[in-house]
Amino acid sequence: MNYLLVGNGPTQNLAYASDASDSIVQINTCRHAAKLPVDKTHHIFISNMGNKVSEPMCAAIEQQRALLCHATVMLGRNPSF
């Protein structure tokens, strides 16, 4: 299986890379969600943010539900922090 990991930074050849992938994993705000195939975006990771940031970020992602309808949102924060 080929995974495409997409962050929030600038991208090049995103359409080509997404065509070649089987599953897409987005990090944090999913800034590129509109440019990616809806059916391939399976996971969204919110990485190591405190509750003040994670909760509003999850709300922003929820507003993009139509673009992320196949995705599972996961908080990647270690509870030790």
Buried (B, 14 or more C-beta within 10 A) or exposed (E): EEEBEBBEEEBEEBEEBBEEBEBBBBBBBBBBBEEBBBEBBBBBBBEEBEEEEBEEBBEEBEEBEEBBEBBEBEBEBEEEE
